[in-house]
Amino acid sequence: MAGHVIVTTTTDSEDKARELAAGAIAARLGACAQIVGPVTSVYRWEGAVQTEPEWRVEIKTAADRVGALTDHLRSAHTYDLPEVIATPIEGGSAEYLAWVVDETRA
């Protein structure tokens, strides 16, 4: 079975989250995306602790598409340093995972 991954990013509005998700799917860099939020993010930025609402975008993709998806998210993102994290999928429905691969091909 091919490798499968969930790529996660966050952004500061639901509209921006929808744009990131739709752009990744339209470019066939992911098979599907879920938007979760708002969530509360706490982080240090420029020497100060920040607490902000964010929306999380989770994109299911084939492992061989992670590099292109990461590049796409970085270029489409409005953050100076966007979170982009890839988490391997260790198992699941074989039919669903095959669909993920199929949807990330031209």
C-alpha positions in Angstrom: 0.0 0.0 0.0 1.3 3.5 -0.9 2.1 5.9 1.9 -0.6 8.2 3.1 -0.3 11.4 5.1 -2.4 14.1 6.8 -0.9 17.5 6.2 -2.0 20.1 8.8 -1.8 23.9 8.7 -3.6 26.7 10.6 -4.8 30.2 9.6 -6.5 33.1 11.2 -9.9 33.0 9.5 -12.5 30.5 8.2 -12.4 32.2 4.8 -8.6 31.7 4.5 -8.9 28.1 5.7 -11.5 27.5 3.0 -9.2 29.0 0.4 -6.2 26.9 1.5 -8.3 23.8 1.4 -10.0 24.4 -1.9 -6.7 25.4 -3.5 -5.0 22.2 -2.4 -7.8 20.0 -3.7 -8.2 21.9 -7.0 -4.5 21.4 -7.6 -4.8 17.6 -6.8 -2.3 17.9 -4.0 -4.8 16.4 -1.6 -7.9 14.2 -1.9 -10.0 16.0 0.7 -9.6 18.5 3.5 -11.4 19.2 6.8 -11.6 22.6 8.4 -11.8 22.6 12.2 -12.3 25.7 14.3 -12.1 28.0 15.7 -9.4 26.6 18.0 -7.4 28.6 20.4 -3.6 28.7 19.6 -1.1 29.7 22.2 2.5 30.3 21.0 5.5 32.5 21.3 6.1 34.9 18.5 8.6 37.7 18.3 9.4 37.3 22.0 5.8 37.5 23.4 3.3 34.8 24.2 0.3 35.1 21.8 -3.2 33.6 22.2 -5.3 33.8 19.0 -8.2 32.0 17.4 -7.2 29.9 14.4 -8.8 27.4 12.0 -7.0 24.1 11.4 -7.0 22.6 7.9 -6.3 18.9 7.6 -5.5 17.6 4.1 -5.4 13.9 3.3 -2.8 13.1 0.6 -0.4 10.5 -0.8 3.1 10.6 0.7 4.6 11.4 -2.7 2.6 14.6 -2.9 3.7 16.1 0.5 6.5 18.2 -0.9 4.4 19.8 -3.5 1.6 20.3 -1.1 3.9 21.9 1.4 5.3 24.3 -1.2 1.7 25.1 -2.3 0.6 25.9 1.3 3.7 28.1 2.0 3.2 30.1 -1.2 -0.6 30.5 -0.7 -0.4 31.2 3.1 -0.6 34.7 4.6 1.6 33.9 7.6 5.3 34.7 7.6 6.0 31.2 9.0 2.9 28.9 8.5 2.6 25.7 10.4 2.8 22.8 7.9 3.1 19.4 9.6 2.8 16.0 7.9 1.6 13.1 10.0 1.7 9.5 8.5 -1.5 7.5 8.3 -0.7 4.1 9.7 -3.7 2.3 8.5 -7.4 2.5 7.6 -9.8 1.5 4.9 -7.9 0.2 1.9 -10.6 1.5 -0.4 -10.5 5.0 1.1 -6.7 5.1 1.0 -6.7 4.0 -2.7 -9.2 6.8 -3.4 -6.8 9.3 -1.7 -4.0 8.3 -4.1 -6.3 8.3 -7.1 -7.5 11.9 -6.3 -4.0 13.2 -6.1 -3.2 12.2 -9.7 -4.0 14.2 -12.8 
